[in-house]
Amino acid sequence: MTKTNKKRLNVLFSEIVLIIMALIFVLPIILAITMSLQPPESVYSFPPKFFPTEFHWQNYVQAFKNVPFARLLLNSFIVAILITAGKIFTGTLAGYAFSNFFFKGKNFAFAFLFATLFLPAETLMIVPLFSLMHQFGWINTYYALTIPFMASATNVFLLRQHFMTIPKSLEDAARIDGASPMKYFLKILLPLSKPIIGGATIINFVYAWNMYLWPLIASMDDNMKTVQIGVKMLQSAENTQNWGVIMAGTLVAVLPTLILFFALQDLFVKSLVRSGIKE
């Protein structure tokens, strides 16, 4: 076997493996779409019908009737957008400070920050955080749902590592031209960091959108709950286990994250493979 044929076989094998893995991840979504468009008798029919014979859109109407999904979607959008914006804002500034400035105790501060990544924050901080939010009078408000999560050690670490790959000669040239540190940060550093910021935006938005435990605890009023809690509420409301309605509500909850990923997938891929500008 020649090297060319061997290389082609390796590529073909890799593509087959990737296609199989893609199908494994995509099939549950396709199944959810199919079930959401079928009436109850079709969902439980045997043999099961993979494709609906008719589109039963009533499942989506029923889902919005059983649970105030419109309000829950609005809450999730507000919470996810504010948390994502806060994490990107604090992460870029802190990452810039750790990578481009020298101050006393910088290494210790970064090591301490990095160590927090190993702590199970949701289990350790949930009780003191709830007590603090209660003292502030923020329970059942967007303040409690967003402000405690507007900073992330993960974002600081990723952005600091990325900023360190950008040549220092760019900063020196900017200083010679009279640019201040903040102007260099805004005009040069951030434009060069669009891929990593885009990738971080997707990750942070999906994390904030899928939050369940803290919104469940911090929002006593149904009008302040998020869409992930709404899916659980829908399961409780459907006492007969009408999976068509439940899958319809689940797709409504998943759709925004899928749209965001497909809109920013190029930046996300670049953020994974880009190693930065080399001198």
C-alpha positions, 0 to 999 in steps of 0.5 A: 500500500502506497503512502498516498492510499494509506493517508486516504484511508486514515482520512476516510476512517477519521471522517467516518468516526467523526460522522458517527460521533456527530450522529450520536450528539445530533440524534437526541435533538432530532428525536426531541423535534420529532416527538414535539410534533407528534400527538400523544398516541403517536409518541407511544405507538409501536413500532415507534414513528421516527418521523411524524405523519402530521405536524402537531403544533398544538404541543408548543401552544400547550407548553406555553399555556401550561407554563409562562414560557414567554416570561421565563425566556425573557428572564433567561435572556436578561440573566444570561446576557448580563452574566456573559457581559459581566464575565467578559468585561471583568475577564478581559480587564483582569486578564490584561492586568495579570499579563501586561502589568507588574505589581507587588503580589501579582504571582500570588494573586494569580495563583490564589485565583487559579486555585479557586477553580478547584473549589465546588463553588455551587455547593460551598457558596450556595448557603452563604450566598443566599444569606448575603442576598437575603440581607441585601434584599435581593431575593426574587430580583435580577441582582441576585441572579446576575451580580454574584456570577459576573466574574469568573476565574476561568475567564481571567485565566483564559484571557490572561494566557491569550494576552501573553501570546500577543507580542510585547513589541505591539505594546512598545510600538503603541507606547512610542506612538503615544497610546495609553495602556487603556487605548492600547487595550481597546484599540489593539488588544481587544480587536486581536482577541475577537476569536477568544472573546467569541469563544468565551461568550458562547461558553459563558452564555450557555453556562448562564442559560443552563443555570438551574440550582441557584435560580431555583433557590433565589427566585421564589416567585414564578415570574422571576424563574428561568426557562430551565426551571420552566421545563421542570415545571412543565414536567410537573404540570403534565401529569399524564407525561405528555412527552410531546408537550414536554419535548416542545418546551425543552426545544424552546429552552435549547433553541437560543443556545443553538442559535448563538453557537451557529452564529458564532461558531467560526469564532468558537473554532478559531478560539480553540485552534488559534495560538496567538501571534508569534514574533 
